[in-house]
Amino acid sequence: MMATNGKAACGVKEEVTTNGNSENSSKSHSFVVNGAAAEVSQPQSFTFSPQPTIEDIRRLQAEFTDERDWNQFHQPRNLLLAMVGEVGEVSELFQWRGEVAEGLPGWTESEREQLAHELSDVLIYLVELAEKCRVDLPQAVLRKMALNRLKYPASKVHGSAKKYTEYKD
């Protein structure tokens, strides 16, 4: 049996196109329902690719480090300091630009690629630091998000940037 997306089975034909402009990216959905055409345009949301996983990244970095006999240098303190240095390099890319809008309008492909390199360095060091400290990052994130939901209930903090200690019950 062939699976369908449900839309085709109901007589809906969908075509998705992008405007090709990375500075102001949007998706255009064209629908044909029972012979009538409709088009809906919306800003394109961002999602990460599913691969590699954090565990894949940990394994790749462990192999890279082992091949070079660098574990002797990759202790928690050194990894933390290296990560802070990489965060500084990310900061340099934003320095003197003022506010930068989501999607980085006005940035060149070269600038975007440099940012990708520096953010990758930060992530690699973060994952290796977590490994050396025996912190299961995905599980730690779930626990932390649960705590944040308690500290910042949407009904109390919606639209506000105050710290949780500034809210009154």
C-alpha positions in Angstrom: 0.0 0.0 0.0 1.4 3.4 -0.9 1.4 6.1 1.8 0.0 9.6 0.9 0.3 12.9 2.8 -3.4 13.1 3.1 -3.7 16.2 0.9 -3.4 14.3 -2.4 -6.0 11.9 -1.2 -8.4 14.9 -0.7 -7.8 16.5 -4.1 -5.3 19.0 -2.8 -2.1 19.6 -4.9 0.6 21.5 -3.1 3.7 23.1 -4.6 6.3 24.8 -2.4 8.8 27.3 -3.7 11.2 29.7 -2.1 12.1 33.2 -3.3 15.8 32.4 -3.3 16.7 35.5 -1.4 18.6 34.4 1.7 18.2 37.9 3.2 14.4 37.9 3.2 13.6 34.2 2.9 10.0 33.1 2.5 8.1 30.1 1.3 5.2 30.3 -1.1 2.7 27.5 -1.0 0.5 27.1 -4.1 -2.6 24.9 -3.6 -5.0 23.7 -6.1 -8.3 22.5 -4.5 -11.0 21.2 -6.8 -9.6 23.2 -9.7 -9.3 26.5 -7.8 -5.8 27.9 -7.2 -4.7 29.6 -3.9 -1.3 30.9 -2.8 -0.1 31.5 0.7 3.2 33.2 1.5 4.8 33.0 4.9 8.3 33.6 6.5 10.4 30.5 6.4 11.0 29.0 9.8 14.4 27.4 10.6 15.0 23.8 11.7 18.2 21.9 12.2 18.9 18.9 10.1 18.3 15.6 11.9 21.9 14.4 11.4 24.4 14.4 12.9 23.1 13.9 16.5 24.9 15.2 19.5 26.1 11.7 20.1 27.5 11.6 16.5 29.3 14.8 17.1 30.7 13.5 20.4 32.0 10.4 18.6 33.5 12.3 15.7 35.3 14.6 18.0 36.5 11.7 20.2 37.9 10.0 17.1 39.6 13.2 15.9 41.2 13.8 19.4 42.3 10.2 19.7 43.9 10.1 16.3 46.1 13.1 17.3 46.8 12.0 20.9 45.2 15.2 22.2 43.3 13.8 25.1 46.3 14.7 27.3 45.4 18.3 26.6 41.6 18.1 26.6 40.8 18.3 30.3 37.7 20.1 31.4 39.5 23.4 32.3 41.3 23.6 29.0 38.2 22.7 27.0 36.2 25.4 28.9 38.9 28.0 28.1 39.1 27.0 24.5 35.3 27.2 24.2 35.3 30.7 25.8 37.9 31.7 23.2 35.6 30.5 20.4 32.7 32.4 21.9 34.9 35.5 21.7 35.5 34.8 18.0 31.7 34.5 17.5 31.3 37.9 19.3 33.9 39.5 17.0 31.7 38.7 14.0 28.8 40.7 15.6 30.9 43.5 17.0 30.1 47.0 15.8 27.1 45.8 13.8 24.4 47.1 16.1 21.3 45.0 16.3 21.3 42.1 13.8 18.0 40.8 12.6 17.1 37.1 12.5 18.3 35.5 9.3 21.3 37.9 9.2 20.2 40.2 6.4 23.0 42.1 4.8 25.6 39.4 5.7 27.7 38.0 2.9 27.9 34.2 2.2 31.5 34.4 3.4 30.5 36.1 6.7 27.8 33.4 7.2 30.2 30.6 6.6 32.7 32.2 9.1 29.9 32.3 11.6 29.1 28.7 10.9 32.7 27.7 11.5 32.9 29.6 14.8 29.6 28.3 16.1 30.7 24.8 15.2 33.9 25.2 17.2 31.8 26.3 20.2 29.5 23.3 19.9 32.4 20.9 19.5 34.1 22.2 22.6 30.8 22.2 24.5 30.0 18.6 23.6 33.5 17.5 24.5 33.4 19.4 27.8 30.1 17.7 28.6 31.6 14.3 27.8 34.6 14.9 30.0 32.3 16.1 32.8 30.0 13.1 32.2 27.0 15.4 31.5 24.3 13.9 29.2 23.5 17.1 27.4 20.1 16.0 25.8 18.8 14.9 29.2 20.3 17.9 31.0 18.5 20.2 28.4 15.2 18.4 29.1 15.6 18.9 32.9 16.7 22.5 32.5 13.7 23.3 30.2 11.4 21.8 32.8 12.9 24.1 35.5 12.7 27.1 33.2 9.0 26.4 32.7 8.5 26.5 36.5 10.6 29.7 36.9 9.0 31.5 33.9 5.4 30.5 33.6 4.0 31.8 30.3 1.0 33.2 32.0 3.2 35.4 34.3 6.1 36.4 32.0 4.5 36.6 28.5 6.2 39.5 26.6 8.5 40.5 29.5 12.3 40.2 29.7 12.5 40.5 33.5 14.5 37.9 35.5 12.4 35.4 37.5 13.4 37.0 40.8 11.6 40.3 39.7 8.2 38.7 39.3 5.7 39.0 42.1 3.2 36.3 42.9 
